[in-house]
Amino acid sequence: MGRTCTIEVMFSPIPPQRISAALVGALVGTAAGILLVTAAGTLSITVSGLFAALAITLPALAGAVVGAVVTPGTTHSKSR
């Protein structure tokens, strides 16, 4: 009477290209965040520790996500 249902999930390993792209994206995001904090300090805006942490962490996280999601080597440029 009792039915059982099994679902098999296969996890494929993450390709090294995606890991590299995620790391590059995180580095670019971190650099953008550091520039943002530096620019705010240059403009004599009081920068709190929380703002500095968010300004560096959020772009780094976004860069890592974009780097992991966008598949390297799939450009669609048309040559003439």
C-alpha positions, 0 to 999 in steps of 0.5 A, spaced: 500 500 500 505 504 501 508 507 495 515 510 496 518 515 491 526 516 490 529 521 487 536 521 484 540 528 484 546 528 480 551 533 482 556 535 477 563 538 479 564 545 478 568 546 472 575 550 473 573 555 468 567 557 473 571 558 479 576 562 476 571 567 473 568 567 480 574 569 483 576 574 478 569 577 479 570 577 486 576 581 485 574 586 480 568 587 485 572 588 491 576 593 487 570 597 485 568 597 493 575 599 495 574 605 490 568 607 492 570 607 500 576 611 497 572 616 493 567 617 499 573 618 504 576 623 499 570 627 498 570 628 506 564 623 507 564 620 514 565 613 512 563 608 518 565 601 518 559 598 516 558 602 510 566 600 508 564 593 509 558 593 505 561 597 500 566 592 499 563 586 500 556 587 496 560 588 490 565 582 491 559 578 492 555 580 486 562 580 482 563 572 484 555 571 482 556 574 475 563 571 474 560 564 476 553 565 472 556 567 466 559 562 462 566 564 459 568 563 452 561 564 450 561 571 446 556 573 440 560 578 437 559 578 429 566 579 425 565 582 419 
